[in-house]
Amino acid sequence: MMKGNLKAGILTACFLFVSLSTTAQEVVHALTGSVVSIEASAKTIGVYTDSHSESTFKDMTNPNTPINFDKSIRTIATSADSFNTKGAYVIVFYYGGGDERTAVALRGLGRGPFSQDIGTIVKIEGRNSISVADGSGSIKSFKLTSNTVAETDYGAVIGSKYQPHQGDKIRVTASVVNGNEVALFINSLVAN
C-alpha cells in the first residue's frame, strides 16, 4: 500500500511539473505605432503607439526565454535586436505588460498611407474579408491576407488563424492595395 502511494505521489508530482512548465511560456501580443527611438546601448525601443501613448520596450536579450509566438509571424518580422529603422510605422510583437514590456520582433508596414477604423464586425466572408460598421453606421470592407496580423485574447496570430465574430468591436489598420482596403493589423482588444 505504501509503495502504491509513493508511485501515485511521484506521478502527481510529474504531472504538476509538466503543467507548470507549459504555463511558463510568455504569450506574445502585438500593437501598432511609430518607432521614435532606438537605444542600442540601453537595448530599448521607444514607440508612439496608436493608442496615443509612448511606450519603451526592452530588447529580448535572452533568446532562451520560452515564448508562445506564431511561427508564421516570425517569418515576416525582424527580431527586435536587428531592427534599426527609426520613424518606421510598425507592428511591435512583445510580451509583458505596463512598463515591463519586452519586444520580441517588429514588422515595418511600409510608407503608407494607412487608415485606422474602429467599428463592429457586421459581415464575415470566410477567411477572405470582413466588413466593419463604424459609429455612424458607415460600412467598410477589408481584405484579409496571409500577412494580416490580429491581436486576440490569446496573443498575436497570423490572419489565417484569426477567428472573427459578428458583433466584435475591432480596430483595423489598413492600406490600399490594387484598389482594395487590405487589413494589415486587426486589434480585437480595442483598448490596447
Secondary structure, 3 states (H helix, E strand, C coil): CHHHHHHHHHHHHHHHHHHHHHHCCEECEEEEEEEEEEECCCCEEEEEECCCCEEEEEECCCCCCCEECCHHHHHCCEECCCCCCCCCEEEEEEECCCCCCEEEEEEECCCCCCEEEEEEEEEEECCCEEEEECCCCCEEEEECCCCCEEEECCEEEEHHHCCCCCCCEEEEEEEEECCEEEEEEEECCCCC
